[in-house]
Amino acid sequence: METEGKRWLKCNTDGASRGNPGLSSIALCIRDHTWNLVVAKGRRIQEVNSVKAEAIAIKECLEYCHKMKYQQIILETDSWSLVQILQGTWEKPWSMILEINSIQSLLRVLTQTSYQQKEDAY
């Protein structure tokens, strides 16, 4: 994860909902350019649908990066829908406007961010 001599952090996020909406949880982990674990977190959240759970996971990861003053991050999610929304290809769902606006604001504050969709393992 060294690009042009710069050291990037890789942030993996995931959100899940059982029942959609239903019992929900989020997880995130951040690794440095040598793949050492920087932080890993997981917790239950309020009952939401799976896309909103993914958004909450991304938001918490970006908030952590901002708090720690990390500026070069690769953000990876397995939510194709959320990547489309964040890239502006799809419109923001009205039920997620607060989360999406918060994520986009954090992305603007962080100086360099690359985000990608994780390929399915199936």
PyMOL commands that set and color helices and strands:
alter all, ss='L'
color gray80, all
select helices_A, chain A and resi 50-67+80-86+94-109
alter helices_A, ss='H'
color red, helices_A
select strands_A, chain A and resi 2-3+6-7+9-18+22-31+37-48+72-77+112-117
alter strands_A, ss='S'
color yellow, strands_A
deselect
rebuild
show_as cartoon
